[in-house]
Amino acid sequence: MDFDKNLLIANYQAVKQQLDTANHVANRTQPASLLAVSKTKPAAMIAALFELGQRDFGENYLQEALGKMGELGDLPIVWHYIGSIQRNKTKDIAKHFDWVHTLERDIIAKRLNEQRAGLPPLNVLIQVNIDDEDSKSGCQPQDVPALIDAILACDNLRLRGLMVIPSKDGSDAFVRTKALFDEMAARYQLPSWDSISMGMSGDMAAAVTHGSTMVRVGTAIFGSRNYD
């Protein structure tokens, strides 16, 4: 697929500037990082951003992601799986990704753990349905401790924190997510508990203000999605 490389670079630099500003305004000593969400976009666009220093890329669709990994195997990209996880996909996710943002069930944790054997631990985030929406995946906030306990029994998983996709009118979702993150940090005292994946193009600044360590931005960088 052809694309306008100059436009891609301009979009990327604009998003980076917005994130830098958000980090500065929030007085972040550890600035939030950018996850470039590259679903439906070609490997060539990922390679172009890699040249600019972007290393972390997020993919929602397993087969599409595996194809890009094959094309870009010579680049030390950090691959993040941010789509829903079916049981029949855990083997490839465990084998090929560096991060998983969408862990919501103990059975999936166990499968990822078993299928990650022989590789460095897989970084995982618990997806929380912070606004209790029927249309969203994620475990309920009150169920997070039980899932943490299940993950901690998995030697091949490294629990890093939480991921949320708030509702459009869930203005206090970031505050509640940070409170839940801090509560679990105090309860479990995990050295690896250091990440909150929240915020996208439209709410990046608010997410950073309220403690996001990683914002997920796709369309603002890559342009509109191609689903044909």
PLY file of the C-alpha trace (Angstrom):
ply
format ascii 1.0
element vertex 228
property float x
property float y
property float z
element edge 227
property int vertex1
property int vertex2
end_header
0.00 0.00 0.00
1.34 3.41 -0.97
1.45 6.11 1.68
2.66 9.68 2.08
5.84 9.34 4.10
6.14 13.08 4.68
2.60 13.19 6.09
3.30 10.19 8.30
6.43 11.84 9.69
4.61 15.14 10.26
1.77 13.36 12.09
4.20 11.42 14.23
6.21 14.49 15.17
3.02 16.37 16.06
1.87 13.56 18.36
5.30 13.38 19.96
5.18 17.13 20.60
1.73 16.83 22.16
2.97 14.07 24.42
6.08 16.03 25.38
3.87 18.98 26.28
1.53 16.80 28.33
4.46 15.30 30.22
5.88 18.78 30.89
2.56 20.25 32.07
2.03 17.26 34.36
5.57 17.65 35.77
6.29 14.01 35.06
9.73 12.92 36.23
9.14 9.61 34.45
7.44 10.71 31.21
4.65 8.68 29.66
5.75 6.87 26.52
4.08 6.50 23.12
2.69 3.24 21.82
2.10 3.60 18.07
-1.00 1.55 17.22
-0.29 0.18 13.76
-3.28 -2.12 13.18
-4.38 -2.31 9.52
-1.28 -0.36 8.46
1.56 -1.81 6.35
4.98 -2.84 7.57
6.56 -0.06 5.51
4.89 2.57 7.72
6.20 0.87 10.84
9.69 0.77 9.32
9.50 4.48 8.52
8.66 5.33 12.14
11.34 2.97 13.38
13.84 5.11 11.46
12.66 8.08 13.55
13.27 6.23 16.81
9.86 4.73 17.55
10.30 1.25 19.00
6.94 0.28 20.54
4.09 -0.75 18.23
0.64 -2.06 19.11
-1.33 -4.61 17.10
-4.92 -5.82 17.54
-5.11 -8.61 14.96
-2.86 -11.61 15.42
-2.49 -12.89 11.85
-1.89 -9.39 10.50
0.72 -8.78 13.19
2.54 -12.04 12.48
2.85 -11.05 8.84
4.42 -7.72 9.76
6.77 -9.40 12.20
7.95 -11.62 9.37
8.64 -8.61 7.16
10.35 -6.63 9.92
12.20 -9.44 11.66
15.55 -7.68 11.35
14.35 -4.67 13.40
14.39 -4.80 17.23
10.77 -3.70 17.52
8.91 -4.07 20.82
5.56 -5.62 19.91
2.47 -5.03 22.07
-0.69 -7.12 21.70
-3.69 -4.90 22.43
-6.57 -6.95 20.96
-8.93 -9.43 22.53
-7.42 -12.83 23.31
-9.14 -16.05 22.29
-7.86 -19.33 23.68
-6.76 -20.58 20.26
-4.49 -17.55 19.83
-2.52 -17.70 23.06
0.30 -19.84 21.64
1.29 -17.33 18.95
0.75 -14.35 21.23
2.97 -15.91 23.90
5.65 -16.77 21.37
5.86 -13.56 19.35
4.90 -10.55 21.49
6.82 -8.64 24.17
3.76 -7.14 25.90
0.11 -8.08 26.30
-2.25 -5.29 27.41
-5.52 -7.22 27.43
-5.25 -9.96 30.03
-8.64 -10.30 31.75
-9.04 -13.98 32.72
-6.97 -16.43 34.73
-7.34 -19.20 32.12
-5.67 -16.95 29.54
-2.90 -16.14 32.01
-2.25 -19.84 32.56
-2.17 -20.57 28.82
0.17 -17.68 28.08
2.42 -18.80 30.92
2.62 -22.39 29.67
3.25 -21.33 26.08
5.90 -18.74 26.99
8.23 -21.39 28.42
11.83 -21.02 27.29
11.49 -17.30 26.49
11.98 -14.18 28.62
8.95 -13.41 30.80
6.03 -11.85 28.93
5.09 -8.37 30.17
1.37 -8.31 30.91
-1.21 -5.72 31.87
-4.61 -6.46 33.35
-7.40 -4.93 31.29
-10.03 -3.43 33.58
-13.54 -2.56 32.45
-13.31 0.61 34.46
-16.73 1.99 33.43
-18.58 -1.36 33.47
-19.58 -1.17 29.82
-21.19 -4.18 28.16
-19.38 -3.38 24.92
-15.92 -3.39 26.51
-13.67 -6.24 27.55
-11.85 -6.34 30.85
-12.32 -7.66 34.35
-14.27 -5.76 36.99
-12.21 -3.62 39.37
-13.19 -5.79 42.34
-11.85 -8.86 40.53
-8.36 -7.44 39.97
-6.80 -8.90 43.16
-7.85 -12.45 42.28
-6.38 -12.07 38.78
-3.18 -10.63 40.21
-2.88 -13.69 42.45
-3.34 -15.96 39.44
-0.72 -14.10 37.40
1.79 -14.13 40.24
1.64 -17.92 40.15
2.89 -17.80 36.55
6.68 -17.72 36.38
6.75 -16.85 32.68
4.61 -13.73 33.07
5.77 -10.38 34.41
2.87 -8.35 35.75
3.38 -4.66 34.98
0.08 -2.93 35.77
-3.30 -1.98 34.31
-4.87 -1.07 30.96
-8.21 0.69 30.46
-10.42 1.96 27.64
-12.76 4.43 29.40
-16.21 5.32 28.13
-16.54 8.57 26.19
-18.33 10.19 29.12
-16.25 8.50 31.81
-14.41 11.67 32.74
-13.27 10.39 36.12
-12.17 6.97 34.81
-8.51 8.00 34.78
-8.74 9.05 38.43
-10.38 5.75 39.41
-7.83 3.76 37.42
-4.91 5.49 39.12
-6.53 4.92 42.52
-6.93 1.21 41.75
-3.34 1.05 40.52
-2.06 2.68 43.71
-4.21 0.43 45.89
-2.76 -2.69 44.25
0.76 -1.26 44.44
0.39 -0.82 48.19
-1.20 -4.24 48.67
1.27 -6.32 46.65
4.52 -4.32 46.72
5.61 -5.66 43.34
8.85 -4.22 41.92
7.54 -4.72 38.38
4.21 -2.92 39.02
5.00 0.26 37.11
2.67 0.70 34.11
-0.73 2.17 33.29
-1.77 1.94 29.65
-4.46 4.58 29.17
-5.16 7.54 26.95
-5.45 7.92 23.19
-5.34 10.79 20.72
-8.26 12.76 22.12
-7.55 12.39 25.84
-3.78 12.04 25.95
-3.14 15.08 28.15
-5.76 14.12 30.73
-4.44 10.55 30.86
-0.87 11.73 31.42
-2.01 14.16 34.11
-3.67 11.28 35.98
-0.77 8.84 35.81
-0.70 7.08 32.45
2.73 5.69 31.65
1.85 4.70 28.08
-0.59 6.32 25.65
-1.93 4.37 22.67
-2.18 6.47 19.51
-3.09 5.17 16.07
-5.20 7.29 13.74
-3.50 10.59 14.66
-0.22 9.07 13.47
-1.16 6.67 10.68
-4.39 8.19 9.38
-7.80 6.56 9.09
-8.04 2.77 9.27
-8.29 0.48 6.28
-10.69 -2.39 6.93
-11.18 -3.66 3.35
0 1
1 2
2 3
3 4
4 5
5 6
6 7
7 8
8 9
9 10
10 11
11 12
12 13
13 14
14 15
15 16
16 17
17 18
18 19
19 20
20 21
21 22
22 23
23 24
24 25
25 26
26 27
27 28
28 29
29 30
30 31
31 32
32 33
33 34
34 35
35 36
36 37
37 38
38 39
39 40
40 41
41 42
42 43
43 44
44 45
45 46
46 47
47 48
48 49
49 50
50 51
51 52
52 53
53 54
54 55
55 56
56 57
57 58
58 59
59 60
60 61
61 62
62 63
63 64
64 65
65 66
66 67
67 68
68 69
69 70
70 71
71 72
72 73
73 74
74 75
75 76
76 77
77 78
78 79
79 80
80 81
81 82
82 83
83 84
84 85
85 86
86 87
87 88
88 89
89 90
90 91
91 92
92 93
93 94
94 95
95 96
96 97
97 98
98 99
99 100
100 101
101 102
102 103
103 104
104 105
105 106
106 107
107 108
108 109
109 110
110 111
111 112
112 113
113 114
114 115
115 116
116 117
117 118
118 119
119 120
120 121
121 122
122 123
123 124
124 125
125 126
126 127
127 128
128 129
129 130
130 131
131 132
132 133
133 134
134 135
135 136
136 137
137 138
138 139
139 140
140 141
141 142
142 143
143 144
144 145
145 146
146 147
147 148
148 149
149 150
150 151
151 152
152 153
153 154
154 155
155 156
156 157
157 158
158 159
159 160
160 161
161 162
162 163
163 164
164 165
165 166
166 167
167 168
168 169
169 170
170 171
171 172
172 173
173 174
174 175
175 176
176 177
177 178
178 179
179 180
180 181
181 182
182 183
183 184
184 185
185 186
186 187
187 188
188 189
189 190
190 191
191 192
192 193
193 194
194 195
195 196
196 197
197 198
198 199
199 200
200 201
201 202
202 203
203 204
204 205
205 206
206 207
207 208
208 209
209 210
210 211
211 212
212 213
213 214
214 215
215 216
216 217
217 218
218 219
219 220
220 221
221 222
222 223
223 224
224 225
225 226
226 227
